[in-house]
Amino acid sequence: MGNIWIIAIPLFLIITFLFWRFTHTYFKNEVYGEKMWKKFGSKAIYWQGTLFVSGGITYLILYLLKVNAILTF
């Protein structure tokens, strides 16, 4: 059980960073705009979505690794 966390946490952090890197400027400029982006609520909604998507992708990758017998836990 402990080995799964060694893989899951770095995988989650990498996916979160990549998602942030590719979507941050789009949401800042196109979706919310500069003025709305400075408000806490807009950033909170963005980060909530970012963490949700990253968690889902991490779960999907770990599930696929388990189903294909690459990772056993």
C-alpha distances in whole Angstrom, upper triangle without the diagonal:
4,6,6,8,10,11,11,13,16,16,17,19,21,22,23,25,27,27,29,31,32,33,34,38,38,37,39,42,42,41,41,44,44,46,43,40,41,40,37,37,37,34,32,32,31,28,27,28,26,23,23,24,21,18,20,20,16,15,18,17,13,15,17,15,13,16,18,16,15,12,10,6
4,6,6,7,9,10,11,14,15,16,18,19,21,22,24,25,26,28,29,31,32,33,36,37,36,38,41,42,40,40,43,43,44,42,39,40,39,36,36,36,33,31,32,31,27,27,27,25,22,23,24,21,18,20,20,17,16,19,18,14,16,19,16,15,19,20,18,17,13,12,9
4,5,5,7,9,11,12,13,15,16,18,19,21,22,23,25,27,28,30,31,32,35,36,35,37,40,41,39,40,42,43,44,42,39,40,40,37,36,36,33,31,32,31,27,27,27,25,22,23,23,20,18,19,19,15,15,17,15,12,15,17,14,13,17,17,15,13,10,9,8
4,5,5,6,9,11,11,12,14,16,16,18,20,21,22,24,26,27,28,29,33,33,33,34,37,38,36,37,39,40,42,39,36,37,37,34,34,33,30,29,29,28,25,24,24,22,19,19,19,17,14,16,15,12,11,14,12,9,11,14,11,11,14,15,14,12,9,9,7
4,5,5,6,8,9,10,12,14,15,16,18,20,21,22,24,25,26,27,31,32,31,32,35,36,34,35,37,38,39,37,34,35,34,31,31,31,28,26,27,25,22,22,22,20,17,18,18,15,13,15,15,11,12,15,13,11,14,16,14,14,18,19,17,16,12,12,10
4,6,6,7,9,11,12,13,15,16,17,19,21,22,23,25,27,27,31,32,31,33,36,37,35,36,38,38,40,38,34,35,35,32,33,32,29,28,28,27,23,23,24,21,19,20,20,16,15,18,17,13,14,16,14,12,15,17,14,15,19,19,17,15,12,13,12
4,6,6,6,9,10,11,12,14,16,17,18,20,21,23,24,25,29,30,29,31,34,34,33,34,36,37,39,37,33,35,35,32,32,31,28,27,27,25,22,22,22,20,17,18,18,14,13,15,13,10,11,13,11,9,12,13,11,12,16,16,15,12,10,12,11
4,6,5,6,9,10,10,12,14,15,16,18,20,21,22,23,27,27,27,29,32,32,31,31,34,34,36,34,31,32,32,29,29,28,25,24,24,22,19,19,19,16,14,15,14,11,10,12,11,7,8,11,9,8,11,13,11,12,16,17,16,14,11,13,12
4,5,5,6,9,10,11,12,14,15,16,18,20,21,22,25,26,25,27,30,31,29,30,32,32,34,32,28,29,29,26,27,26,23,22,22,21,17,17,18,15,12,14,15,11,10,13,12,9,11,14,12,11,15,16,15,16,19,20,20,18,15,16,15
4,5,5,6,9,10,10,12,14,15,16,18,20,20,24,25,25,26,29,30,29,30,31,31,34,32,28,29,30,27,28,27,23,23,23,21,18,19,19,16,14,16,15,12,12,14,13,10,13,15,13,12,16,17,15,17,20,20,20,17,15,17,17
4,5,5,6,9,10,11,12,14,15,17,18,19,23,23,23,25,28,28,27,28,30,31,33,31,28,29,30,27,27,26,23,22,22,20,17,18,17,14,13,14,13,9,10,12,9,7,10,11,9,9,13,14,12,15,17,18,18,15,14,16,16
4,6,5,6,9,10,10,12,14,16,16,17,21,22,21,23,26,26,25,26,28,28,30,28,25,26,26,24,24,23,20,19,19,17,14,14,14,11,9,11,10,6,7,9,8,6,9,11,10,10,14,15,15,16,19,20,20,18,16,18,17
4,5,5,6,9,10,10,12,14,15,16,19,20,20,21,24,25,24,25,26,26,29,27,23,24,25,22,23,22,18,18,19,16,13,14,14,11,10,12,12,8,9,13,11,9,13,15,13,14,17,18,18,20,22,23,23,21,19,21,20
4,5,5,6,9,10,10,12,14,15,18,19,20,21,24,24,24,25,26,27,29,27,24,25,26,24,25,23,20,20,20,17,15,16,16,12,12,14,12,9,11,13,11,10,13,14,12,14,17,17,17,19,22,22,23,20,19,21,21
4,5,5,6,8,10,11,12,14,17,17,17,19,22,22,22,23,25,25,28,26,23,24,25,23,23,21,18,18,18,15,13,14,13,9,9,11,9,6,9,10,8,7,11,12,11,13,15,16,16,18,20,21,22,20,19,21,21
4,6,5,6,8,10,11,11,15,16,15,17,20,20,19,20,22,22,25,23,19,21,22,20,19,18,15,15,15,12,10,11,10,7,7,9,8,5,8,11,9,9,13,14,14,15,18,19,19,21,23,24,25,23,21,24,23
4,5,5,6,9,10,10,13,15,15,16,19,20,20,20,22,22,24,23,19,21,22,20,21,19,15,16,17,13,11,14,13,9,10,13,12,9,12,14,13,12,16,17,16,18,21,21,21,24,26,26,27,24,23,26,26
4,5,5,6,9,10,13,14,14,16,18,19,19,20,21,22,25,23,20,22,23,22,22,20,17,18,18,14,13,15,14,10,12,14,11,9,13,14,12,12,16,16,15,17,20,20,20,23,25,25,26,24,23,26,26
4,5,5,6,8,11,11,12,14,16,16,16,17,19,20,22,21,18,20,21,20,19,17,15,15,15,11,10,12,10,7,9,11,8,7,11,12,10,12,15,15,15,18,20,20,21,23,25,25,27,25,24,27,27
4,6,5,5,9,10,10,11,14,15,14,15,17,17,20,18,15,17,18,17,17,14,12,13,13,9,9,12,10,7,10,12,11,10,13,15,14,15,18,19,18,21,23,23,24,27,28,29,30,28,27,30,29
4,6,6,8,10,11,12,14,15,16,17,17,17,21,20,16,18,20,19,20,17,15,17,16,13,12,15,14,11,13,16,14,13,16,17,16,17,20,20,20,22,25,25,25,28,30,30,31,29,28,31,31
4,6,7,8,10,11,13,13,14,16,17,18,21,20,17,19,21,21,21,17,16,18,17,13,13,16,14,11,14,16,13,13,17,17,15,17,20,20,19,22,24,24,25,28,29,29,31,29,28,31,32
4,6,5,6,8,10,10,10,12,14,15,18,16,13,16,18,18,17,14,13,15,13,10,11,13,11,9,13,14,12,12,16,16,15,18,20,20,20,23,25,25,26,29,30,30,33,30,30,33,33
4,6,5,6,9,10,10,11,12,12,15,14,11,13,15,15,15,12,10,13,12,9,10,13,12,10,13,15,14,14,17,19,18,19,22,23,23,25,27,28,29,31,33,33,35,33,32,35,34
4,6,5,6,8,9,10,10,10,14,13,11,13,16,17,17,13,12,15,15,12,13,16,15,13,17,19,17,18,21,22,21,23,26,26,26,29,31,31,32,34,36,36,38,36,35,38,38
4,5,5,5,7,9,9,11,14,13,11,15,16,17,17,13,13,16,14,11,14,16,14,13,17,18,16,17,21,21,20,23,25,25,25,28,30,30,31,34,35,35,37,36,35,38,38
4,6,6,5,6,8,10,12,10,8,12,13,14,13,9,10,12,11,8,11,13,11,11,15,16,15,16,19,20,20,22,24,24,25,28,29,30,31,34,35,36,38,36,35,38,37
4,6,6,6,6,6,9,8,6,9,11,13,13,9,9,13,12,9,12,15,14,13,17,18,18,19,22,23,23,25,27,27,28,31,32,33,34,37,38,38,40,38,38,40,40
4,6,6,5,6,10,10,8,11,14,16,16,12,13,16,15,13,16,18,17,17,20,21,20,22,25,25,25,27,30,30,30,33,35,35,36,39,40,40,43,41,40,43,42
4,6,6,9,12,11,10,14,15,17,16,13,14,17,15,13,16,18,16,17,20,21,20,21,24,25,24,27,29,29,30,33,34,34,36,38,39,39,42,40,40,42,42
4,6,9,11,9,9,13,13,15,13,10,12,14,12,10,14,15,14,15,18,18,18,20,22,22,23,25,27,27,29,31,32,33,35,37,37,38,41,39,39,41,41
4,7,8,5,6,9,10,12,11,7,9,12,11,10,13,15,14,15,18,19,19,21,23,24,24,27,29,29,30,33,34,35,37,39,39,41,43,41,40,42,42
4,6,6,6,9,11,13,13,10,12,15,14,13,16,18,17,18,21,22,22,24,26,27,27,29,32,32,33,35,37,37,39,41,42,43,45,44,43,45,44
4,6,5,7,9,12,13,11,11,15,15,14,16,19,19,19,22,24,23,25,27,29,29,31,33,34,34,37,38,39,40,43,44,45,47,45,44,46,45
4,6,6,8,11,12,10,12,15,15,15,17,20,20,21,23,25,25,26,29,30,31,32,35,35,36,39,40,41,43,45,46,47,49,47,46,48,47
4,5,6,9,9,7,9,12,12,12,15,16,17,18,20,22,22,24,26,27,28,30,32,33,34,36,37,38,40,42,43,44,46,45,43,45,44
4,5,8,8,6,6,10,10,10,12,14,15,15,18,19,20,21,23,25,25,27,29,30,31,33,35,36,37,39,41,42,43,42,40,42,41
4,7,9,8,8,11,12,12,14,16,17,17,20,22,22,23,25,27,28,29,31,33,34,35,37,38,40,41,43,44,46,44,42,44,43
4,6,6,7,9,11,11,13,15,16,17,19,21,22,23,25,27,28,29,31,32,34,35,37,38,39,41,43,44,46,44,42,44,42
4,6,5,6,9,10,11,12,14,15,16,18,20,21,22,24,26,27,28,30,31,33,34,36,37,38,40,42,43,41,40,41,39
4,5,5,6,9,10,10,12,14,15,16,18,20,21,23,24,26,27,29,30,31,33,35,36,37,39,41,42,41,39,40,39
4,5,5,6,9,10,11,12,14,15,17,18,20,21,23,24,26,27,29,30,32,33,35,36,37,39,41,39,38,39,38
4,5,5,6,8,10,10,12,14,15,16,18,20,21,22,24,26,27,28,30,31,33,34,36,37,39,37,35,37,36
4,5,5,6,9,10,11,12,14,15,16,18,20,21,22,24,26,27,28,30,31,33,34,36,37,36,34,35,34
4,6,5,6,9,10,11,12,14,15,17,18,20,21,23,24,26,27,29,30,32,33,35,36,35,33,35,33
4,5,5,6,9,10,11,12,14,15,16,18,20,21,22,24,26,27,29,30,31,33,35,33,32,34,32
4,5,5,6,8,10,10,12,14,15,16,18,20,21,22,24,25,27,28,30,31,33,31,29,31,30
4,5,5,6,9,10,11,12,14,15,16,18,20,21,22,24,26,27,28,30,32,30,28,30,28
4,6,5,6,8,10,11,12,14,15,16,18,20,21,22,24,26,27,28,30,29,28,29,28
4,5,5,6,8,10,11,12,14,15,16,18,20,21,22,24,26,27,29,27,26,28,27
4,6,5,6,8,10,10,12,14,15,16,18,20,21,22,24,26,27,25,23,25,24
4,5,5,6,9,10,11,12,14,15,16,18,20,21,22,24,26,25,23,25,23
4,5,5,6,8,10,11,12,14,15,16,18,20,21,22,24,23,22,24,23
4,5,5,6,8,10,11,12,14,15,16,18,20,21,23,21,19,22,21
4,6,5,6,9,10,11,12,14,15,16,18,20,21,20,18,20,18
4,5,5,6,9,10,10,12,14,15,16,18,20,19,18,19,19
4,5,5,6,9,10,10,12,14,15,16,18,17,16,18,18
4,5,5,6,8,10,11,12,14,15,17,15,14,16,15
4,6,5,6,9,10,10,12,14,15,15,13,14,14
4,6,5,6,9,10,10,12,14,14,13,15,15
4,5,5,6,9,10,11,12,11,10,13,14
4,5,5,6,9,10,11,10,8,10,10
4,5,5,6,9,10,10,9,10,11
4,5,5,6,8,9,9,11,13
4,6,5,6,5,5,8,10
4,5,5,6,5,6,8
4,5,8,8,9,11
4,6,8,9,12
4,5,6,10
4,7,10
4,7
4
